[in-house]
Amino acid sequence: MNALLEIQGVRLDAIYYCPHAPEQGCACRKPQPGLAEMAARTFHFPLEHGWIIGDKPCDMELARACGARSILVRTGYGAQHELEGLSYDHVAGDLLEAAHLILRQSGHSSAKLASAGGIPMESAADRLRGHVEGSIETKRRLLAECEPDILAAARLLTRSLAQGKKILLCGNGGSAADCQHIAAEFVSVLTQQFLRPGLPAIALTTDSSILTASANDFGFEGIFARQLQALGSPGDVLLGISTSGNSRNVVRAIEYARKNGIHSVGLTGAAGGCLPALCDVCVRVPSEVTQFIQESHILLGHVLCDLAEQSLLASGHLRTVSPES
């Protein structure tokens, strides 16, 4: 963390941690205020003038214990707790937005802050650079930590396609769009430099009539499992995408797949959620930042398509075609 912050010229004055187990009943484990009190003594500030930023209920409880103001960030677990009605003073999309909020609340809402929609102009380039650098670092870690799982997923997809089976994809929101994107690469073509017949892939996120009818008749949690029951066959592969790993309709679909001879590949984030225990193969992007996870998921879609088509070509299960075919 320090190394990444140093790239942007950021320095942390101190890091405090609690070495105790929860059952030890210490005064420093959140939401107990011991560590915050230590910081206040070291840096000579009253706790009630402080800010507590976090993504969990214990962070917000710590703020109340200190008399400080709280900011819930939507990264990590924050978005989930926001939906659950967690109590907090302010909410921010990420740490940078939280920093700008504190500046404004502290009387620094100058023309500089207003000049770029609330982002100081001098920090716009830093924000751009920070996002790109963070995404690059996530992909470096993805390669270093997840290569065996990525290759295993590619082998599973290749084997299924070689047997004349198909790929079905499901996810929500941005992940739903990724399903359509990845399915298009398989059915159409990944690159004009390698023309081949279409490979069977179906995004279960595209038919609004099926989605709304199924949700209306059987509930939103079953919209993908219902389609899997109708369209899937033993030996197919279900590719389930969920940044949290806990999207209930994706989990339900993978549970159906496990019971009915359909293989499963999961794409999720560092937390993993339910997917790793359910899927045949699960690639957990080593990040808790939703944007970085999603950016890595579409990279994985391209990689899996490329590895599958090249493996099928090498094994004789796929042929190249002319542009006129």
Summary of the structure (lengths in Angstrom):
residues: 325
radius of gyration: 23.6
end to end distance: 52.1
largest distance: 75.5
contacts: 1014
relative contact order: 0.10
helix: 53%
strand: 10%
